[in-house]
Amino acid sequence: MTTMIESPVALRHGRDLVSPELFETLSAFCADEYGHELSMARRIMGEALAFLWVMGTTGKGDVMAPSTIVDPGWHTFALHSKEYAEWCDQQFGYFLHHAPNSKTRTKDLMLSMADEIRAAGFDVDQRMWAKAADCNSPACRGDGPCC
């Protein structure tokens, strides 16, 4: 009898949705603009790109929202308007507008976003989708009153 070992499924990464050069340009801008270390800006951009891809391919933009920590990644990409517009056209065939809604970023909504991104095959950094106000150690980013 032969036993077959299943190989793990390779998860996608948001950073792979753009060229390495563009990813580094966006990450450096995010770091400079929002005062993050470059390593954190890379994490933000990776999550933001995966989020944007899921939002654009599902057409669920009216019920989706990025976490507070991921939103600057979307802002960063949108500020690089030529690259962002070209990317949107290539990925979705339309321009994905950043149209903030009045939706509150609740814990349930952020968990739902992480689940949607994961379901699309992306590796998700769960800490980027938590709320600091929840004050649980793994999610705390140091920006809440109890963290």
One Martini backbone bead per residue (centre of mass of N, CA, C, O) as a GRO file, in nm:
protein
  147
    1MET     BB    1   0.098   0.036   0.021
    2THR     BB    2   0.030   0.374  -0.053
    3THR     BB    3   0.131   0.680   0.081
    4MET     BB    4  -0.007   0.996   0.071
    5ILE     BB    5   0.118   1.319   0.079
    6GLU     BB    6   0.000   1.613   0.146
    7SER     BB    7   0.030   1.917   0.025
    8PRO     BB    8   0.036   2.222   0.094
    9VAL     BB    9  -0.131   2.501   0.056
   10ALA     BB   10  -0.074   2.782  -0.113
   11LEU     BB   11  -0.071   3.095  -0.015
   12ARG     BB   12  -0.161   3.402  -0.063
   13HIS     BB   13  -0.033   3.737  -0.140
   14GLY     BB   14  -0.075   4.067  -0.168
   15ARG     BB   15   0.210   4.146  -0.278
   16ASP     BB   16   0.158   3.966  -0.554
   17LEU     BB   17  -0.043   4.187  -0.703
   18VAL     BB   18   0.232   4.325  -0.744
   19SER     BB   19   0.508   4.451  -0.796
   20PRO     BB   20   0.793   4.472  -0.621
   21GLU     BB   21   0.836   4.774  -0.674
   22LEU     BB   22   0.557   4.877  -0.593
   23PHE     BB   23   0.551   4.762  -0.311
   24GLU     BB   24   0.795   4.928  -0.206
   25THR     BB   25   0.683   5.207  -0.267
   26LEU     BB   26   0.429   5.183  -0.090
   27SER     BB   27   0.568   5.109   0.176
   28ALA     BB   28   0.743   5.363   0.201
   29PHE     BB   29   0.512   5.563   0.203
   30CYS     BB   30   0.358   5.449   0.446
   31ALA     BB   31   0.584   5.490   0.645
   32ASP     BB   32   0.618   5.797   0.610
   33GLU     BB   33   0.315   5.897   0.633
   34TYR     BB   34   0.245   5.698   0.913
   35GLY     BB   35   0.499   5.614   1.100
   36HIS     BB   36   0.627   5.347   1.007
   37GLU     BB   37   0.772   5.078   0.984
   38LEU     BB   38   0.855   4.899   0.716
   39SER     BB   39   0.749   4.625   0.814
   40MET     BB   40   0.461   4.730   0.876
   41ALA     BB   41   0.396   4.847   0.596
   42ARG     BB   42   0.405   4.574   0.454
   43ARG     BB   43   0.171   4.448   0.606
   44ILE     BB   44  -0.039   4.654   0.529
   45MET     BB   45  -0.018   4.623   0.220
   46GLY     BB   46  -0.084   4.324   0.200
   47GLU     BB   47  -0.369   4.346   0.325
   48ALA     BB   48  -0.483   4.563   0.138
   49LEU     BB   49  -0.458   4.409  -0.130
   50ALA     BB   50  -0.636   4.171  -0.054
   51PHE     BB   51  -0.885   4.334   0.014
   52LEU     BB   52  -0.922   4.472  -0.262
   53TRP     BB   53  -0.952   4.216  -0.426
   54VAL     BB   54  -1.202   4.110  -0.284
   55MET     BB   55  -1.380   4.355  -0.325
   56GLY     BB   56  -1.355   4.369  -0.642
   57THR     BB   57  -1.444   4.059  -0.707
   58THR     BB   58  -1.729   4.071  -0.533
   59GLY     BB   59  -1.885   4.355  -0.498
   60LYS     BB   60  -1.878   4.429  -0.156
   61GLY     BB   61  -1.817   4.736  -0.076
   62ASP     BB   62  -2.086   4.807   0.097
   63VAL     BB   63  -1.986   4.566   0.333
   64MET     BB   64  -1.694   4.674   0.345
   65ALA     BB   65  -1.395   4.704   0.566
   66PRO     BB   66  -1.126   4.827   0.692
   67SER     BB   67  -0.910   4.848   0.908
   68THR     BB   68  -0.742   5.084   1.071
   69ILE     BB   69  -0.455   4.964   0.986
   70VAL     BB   70  -0.526   4.912   0.668
   71ASP     BB   71  -0.632   5.180   0.540
   72PRO     BB   72  -0.354   5.321   0.466
   73GLY     BB   73  -0.305   5.130   0.225
   74TRP     BB   74  -0.530   5.238   0.050
   75HIS     BB   75  -0.442   5.531   0.048
   76THR     BB   76  -0.167   5.485  -0.077
   77PHE     BB   77  -0.264   5.367  -0.345
   78ALA     BB   78  -0.460   5.597  -0.429
   79LEU     BB   79  -0.225   5.815  -0.441
   80HIS     BB   80  -0.135   5.616  -0.678
   81SER     BB   81  -0.339   5.663  -0.925
   82LYS     BB   82  -0.222   5.531  -1.175
   83GLU     BB   83  -0.163   5.251  -1.056
   84TYR     BB   84  -0.443   5.201  -0.938
   85ALA     BB   85  -0.611   5.223  -1.197
   86GLU     BB   86  -0.464   4.999  -1.352
   87TRP     BB   87  -0.512   4.773  -1.150
   88CYS     BB   88  -0.818   4.777  -1.146
   89ASP     BB   89  -0.853   4.718  -1.446
   90GLN     BB   90  -0.698   4.446  -1.448
   91GLN     BB   91  -0.862   4.301  -1.210
   92PHE     BB   92  -1.189   4.424  -1.272
   93GLY     BB   93  -1.266   4.663  -1.494
   94TYR     BB   94  -1.257   4.878  -1.255
   95PHE     BB   95  -1.300   5.141  -1.036
   96LEU     BB   96  -1.205   5.149  -0.696
   97HIS     BB   97  -1.356   5.323  -0.472
   98HIS     BB   98  -1.309   5.547  -0.201
   99ALA     BB   99  -1.605   5.500  -0.003
  100PRO     BB  100  -1.690   5.600   0.272
  101ASN     BB  101  -1.860   5.488   0.547
  102SER     BB  102  -2.059   5.469   0.852
  103LYS     BB  103  -1.930   5.223   0.937
  104THR     BB  104  -1.848   5.034   1.196
  105ARG     BB  105  -1.564   4.892   1.340
  106THR     BB  106  -1.617   4.587   1.417
  107LYS     BB  107  -1.534   4.287   1.522
  108ASP     BB  108  -1.718   4.129   1.327
  109LEU     BB  109  -1.630   4.269   1.067
  110MET     BB  110  -1.326   4.200   1.087
  111LEU     BB  111  -1.366   3.894   1.088
  112SER     BB  112  -1.508   3.886   0.815
  113MET     BB  113  -1.277   3.996   0.645
  114ALA     BB  114  -1.073   3.778   0.710
  115ASP     BB  115  -1.250   3.545   0.601
  116GLU     BB  116  -1.272   3.646   0.307
  117ILE     BB  117  -0.970   3.644   0.248
  118ARG     BB  118  -0.918   3.349   0.318
  119ALA     BB  119  -1.130   3.229   0.111
  120ALA     BB  120  -0.938   3.350  -0.131
  121GLY     BB  121  -0.633   3.234  -0.033
  122PHE     BB  122  -0.519   3.410   0.193
  123ASP     BB  123  -0.295   3.530   0.395
  124VAL     BB  124  -0.363   3.613   0.739
  125ASP     BB  125  -0.325   3.888   0.958
  126GLN     BB  126  -0.511   3.898   1.230
  127ARG     BB  127  -0.390   4.152   1.378
  128MET     BB  128  -0.497   4.352   1.141
  129TRP     BB  129  -0.824   4.277   1.232
  130ALA     BB  130  -0.818   4.402   1.498
  131LYS     BB  131  -0.910   4.551   1.807
  132ALA     BB  132  -0.775   4.736   2.051
  133ALA     BB  133  -1.034   4.762   2.230
  134ASP     BB  134  -1.036   4.454   2.310
  135CYS     BB  135  -0.773   4.388   2.483
  136ASN     BB  136  -0.604   4.166   2.347
  137SER     BB  137  -0.289   4.080   2.321
  138PRO     BB  138  -0.271   3.988   2.012
  139ALA     BB  139  -0.430   4.265   1.913
  140CYS     BB  140  -0.251   4.461   2.031
  141ARG     BB  141  -0.104   4.789   1.913
  142GLY     BB  142  -0.084   5.039   2.129
  143ASP     BB  143  -0.370   5.233   2.067
  144GLY     BB  144  -0.493   5.187   2.342
  145PRO     BB  145  -0.581   5.236   2.675
  146CYS     BB  146  -0.487   4.909   2.747
  147CYS     BB  147  -0.198   4.872   2.567
   0.00000   0.00000   0.00000
